[in-house]
Structures are given as C-alpha cells and as structure tokens.
C-alpha cells in the first residue's frame, strides 16, 4: 500500500498501541471521527458512487445516490471536512473524488466483510 511508501524514513507509522495510549495524542479521537463519518448510510452511498465513477460533480452525485442537492451538498461537506473526499473546481462546477487510495481499500474491505458475513450466515442457515 502506498501509505507505507509515503512515510519518511524517520517517521513511525501509527499502530494499534497508539490508539491504546501510545505516544500520539488524539489518535483515538481521529479514528473515531473517521468511523463516525463512515457510519451514515447516505455518506456510504456517496463514497461508493465516487468509488464506482471516479469523479462526479455534486449534481451527478445527487443523481447517483437519489438525494436532494442540498442533502448531497451537506454530505459532501462532511466527507470533505473529514478528509475522505477532495474537491476541485472545473469552471463553475465542483468535481468530487475519493481523497486517496487508502479509502478505496477501506471501502472494498468493508464490502468484502459484509459479503463474507452474508455468505457465512447463509451457510449457517443451510446447516453447513
């Protein structure tokens, strides 16, 4: 993953112990804020729309997720404030995309986990 390549030689990457009270203050709050941003189904739909399409204008996002323009704008603002999406201007339009490849990995892993538990549940109900 590129995250590991991006770190300077002298920088230590965050580890689970940092959440448990290691030497990085506030990391637990930052992880919690990330998870809270991901906890809303509307924001998840926005993120998956961007994952599928790459880049979308706010209006296109609104159509993809079947939300009003104002609701979409609010969700995009929350996601941008959390560093999950980025915005660039193209004339008068704002074009949105996922902030980086880490988020793509996180979204795909979440989907794989949901699929795994769904399939496991089906196997258990079939008596396997």
Buried (B, 14 or more C-beta within 10 A) or exposed (E): EEEEEEEEEEEEEBEEEBBEEBEBEEBBEBEEBBEEBBEEEBBBBBBBBBBEEEBBBBEBBBEBBEBEEEBBBBBBEBBBEBBBBBBEEEEEEBBBBBBBEBBBEBBEEBEEEEEEEEEEEEEEEEEE
